[in-house]
Amino acid sequence: MLEKAIEIRTADGTADGFLYQAEDGVRHPGVIHLTDIGGIRPSHRAMARRLAESGYTVLLPNVFYRTGRPPMFDFVPKMGDAQTMKRFGELATPMTPAAMERDSASYVDFLAANNSVGSGKVGVVGYCFTGAMAMRAAAVRPAKIAAAASFHGGGLFTDTPTSPHLVLPRVKAELYFGHATNDASMPKEAIEKLDRALASWGGKYDSEVYAGANHGWTTADAPVYDQAHAERAFQKLTALFARTLK
């Protein structure tokens, strides 16, 4: 498996990142792996590599390129800590819904044009902060994205005019949502509202709560990492991509 440092021209600048591709010279289905708020780091590079080893060419973009290049933290983040929350704001604020859609379009186009990617449709997965971005990617490139997944995604249904669920009429992809238990960023009431919106949308989807798994459970460097639930999430993700991209 090859890991290549790449740069992607976007409407707003240049995003750095990595591309994971097999060494067999075969074109494989493309997948975009969007990191959580912690950005590109060893844990997410390992996740992207593992996904690629399952038979995909995987793009891992630095979604926070407007703020800087990895590592995004020069200290150990702690939830609720003032320094951590300030940094979260610096990373998240430039990522408006419109910016997410512009970037997503660039990432999809970059991946589709790569000579290690097949001519079929691509998939996208987002974690935490980028669960919403995965939805927006599917909306902005509906003819190209066949599957989008979100794990412990936050704020997927809100009462604001820019709520991610409002993009559903533009989405043609199969969707998967793996929710955390007692997640302040996506509480039970919001999950129920999202599920009703998904049912009204009429597309193919699955939405489930991972009982006992806390927000961030999929990432090995998170204090709440849960190996058993993380493995289940990976199997759900690869099953989604296997039936939609291959």
Beta strands, then each sheet from edge to edge (+ up, - down):
strand 1: 2-10
strand 2: 13-21
strand 3: 30-34
strand 4: 57-61
strand 5: 122-127
strand 6: 145-151
strand 7: 174-179
strand 8: 205-209
sheet 1: 1+ 2- 4+ 3+ 5+ 6+ 7+ 8+
end
